[in-house]
Amino acid sequence: MSHDHANKDLGDPTVTVRFHLEDPDALTDSGKADIELKAAVGDTLLDLALNNGINIEHSCGGVCACSTCHIHVTQGMNQLSEAEEEEEDRVEEAPGLQINSRLACQCEIKGQGLIEVTIPAWNRNAVKEVPH
């Protein structure tokens, strides 16, 4: 799955997603540790983050070919698409693996409930590239 939904009409942003950034200075220019956003059903957590200035590492471009966009979903896992075998294989390569580990590029929002995500301190985009 590609991480760019620029050509896809996702509808109104009605789903609340809270990002907790363990190292906000490395991921944003704001320094805010907690960021609450609204997302549309069909959006991915990676797209939502990148489109709102949270520079989650995504070395493969968000196509499930690496594990750099590894996150921890702390609430609302049932509001996201289920992990497929390819994602499960990739996430096993990530540092800090937990039972709630997912790849942000593969987490498509499916439901309307609250979603909370922690981006670990070791997930940094050292280049701080502009989302493409």
NORDA-V588689 format. One record per pair of residues at least 12 apart in sequence whose ideal C-beta (glycine too) atoms are under 10 Angstrom apart, sorted by the first residue. I is the first residue (numbers start at 1). GAP is how many residues later the second one is. Records with the same first field share a line. If there is no record, write none. Layout:
I = GAP, GAP
This chain:
1 = 43, 45, 61, 62, 63, 80, 83, 85, 86, 102, 104, 105, 107
2 = 42, 45, 59, 60, 61, 62, 103
3 = 41, 42, 43, 44, 46, 47, 53, 55, 57, 58, 59, 60, 61, 66, 100, 101, 102, 103, 128, 129
4 = 40, 42, 43, 46, 47, 57, 58, 59, 127, 128
5 = 35, 37, 38, 39, 42, 43, 46, 103
6 = 41, 45, 126
8 = 32, 34, 35, 39
9 = 31, 33
10 = 29, 30, 31, 32, 33, 37, 99
11 = 29, 30, 31, 32
12 = 26, 28, 29
13 = 24, 25, 26, 27, 28, 30, 35, 96
14 = 24, 25, 26, 27, 95, 98
15 = 22, 23, 24, 25, 26, 27, 28, 33, 61, 64, 94, 95, 96, 97, 98, 99, 100
16 = 20, 21, 22, 23, 60, 63, 96, 97, 98, 99, 100
17 = 18, 19, 20, 21, 22, 26, 28, 31, 32, 35, 59, 62, 90, 92, 97, 98, 99, 100
18 = 16, 17, 18, 19, 56, 57, 58, 96, 97, 98, 99, 100
19 = 13, 14, 15, 16, 17, 18, 26, 29, 30, 33, 35, 37, 52, 85, 96, 97, 98, 99, 100
20 = 13, 14, 15, 51, 52, 54, 96, 97, 98, 99, 100
21 = 12, 13, 14, 28, 33, 35, 96, 97, 98, 99, 100, 102
22 = 50, 96, 97, 98, 99, 100, 101, 102
23 = 96, 97, 98, 99, 100, 101
24 = 30, 95, 97
25 = 99
26 = 29, 31, 93, 95, 96, 97, 98, 99, 100, 102
27 = 22, 26, 27, 28, 29, 30, 92, 94, 96, 97, 98, 101
28 = 21, 24, 25, 26, 27, 100
29 = 24, 26, 99
30 = 23, 24
32 = 21, 22
34 = 82
35 = 14, 17, 18, 19, 82, 84
36 = 78, 80
37 = 12, 14, 15, 16, 17, 78
38 = 14
39 = 12, 13, 40, 70, 76
40 = 69
41 = 38, 67, 68, 69, 70, 71
42 = 39, 66, 67, 68
43 = 64, 65, 66
44 = 18, 25, 36, 37, 59, 60, 61, 62, 63, 64, 65
45 = 24, 26, 28, 35, 57, 58, 59, 60, 61, 62, 63, 64, 70, 72, 74
46 = 12, 15, 16, 23, 25, 57, 58, 59, 60, 61, 62, 85
47 = 15, 57, 58, 60, 61, 62, 84
48 = 56, 59, 61, 67, 69
49 = 20, 22, 55, 68, 70, 82
50 = 12, 19, 54, 55, 75, 79, 80, 81, 82
51 = 80
52 = 79
53 = 77, 78
54 = 50, 63, 65, 71, 77
55 = 64, 68, 69, 70, 71, 72, 73, 74, 75, 76
56 = 12, 13, 14, 15, 48, 49, 61, 63, 67, 68, 69, 75
57 = 12, 13, 47, 62, 65, 66, 67, 68, 69, 70, 72
58 = 45, 46, 47, 65, 67, 71, 73
59 = 66
60 = 30, 43, 45
61 = 44, 71
62 = 41, 42, 43, 44, 69, 70
63 = 42, 43
64 = 20, 22, 23, 25, 26, 27, 39, 41, 42
65 = 21, 25, 40
66 = 24, 27, 28, 37, 39
67 = 20, 22, 23, 24, 25, 26, 27, 28, 30, 34, 36, 56
68 = 22, 25, 26, 35, 36, 37, 55, 56, 57
69 = 21, 22, 25, 33, 34, 35, 36, 37, 38, 50, 54, 56
70 = 20, 21, 23, 24, 25, 26, 27, 28, 31, 32, 33, 34, 49, 50, 52, 53
71 = 20, 23, 29, 30, 31, 32, 33, 34, 36, 46, 47, 48, 49, 52
72 = 24, 25, 26, 27, 28, 29, 30, 44, 45, 46, 47, 48, 51
73 = 25, 26, 27, 28, 29, 31, 34, 42, 43, 44, 45
74 = 24, 26, 41, 42, 43, 44
75 = 25, 38, 39, 40, 41, 42, 43
76 = 31, 33, 35, 36, 37, 38, 39, 40, 41
77 = 22, 23, 25, 30, 38, 39
78 = 32, 33, 35, 37
79 = 28, 30, 31, 32, 33, 34, 35, 36
80 = 22, 26, 27, 28, 29, 30, 31, 35, 37
81 = 21, 25, 26, 27, 28, 29, 30
82 = 24, 25, 26, 28
83 = 18, 19, 20, 23, 24
84 = 22
86 = 17, 20
87 = 14, 15, 16, 18, 19, 20
88 = 13, 14, 15, 18
90 = 13, 15, 16
91 = 12, 15
94 = 26, 28, 29
95 = 25, 27, 28
96 = 24, 25, 26, 27
98 = 20, 22
100 = 17, 18
101 = 19
102 = 15
104 = 13, 15, 19
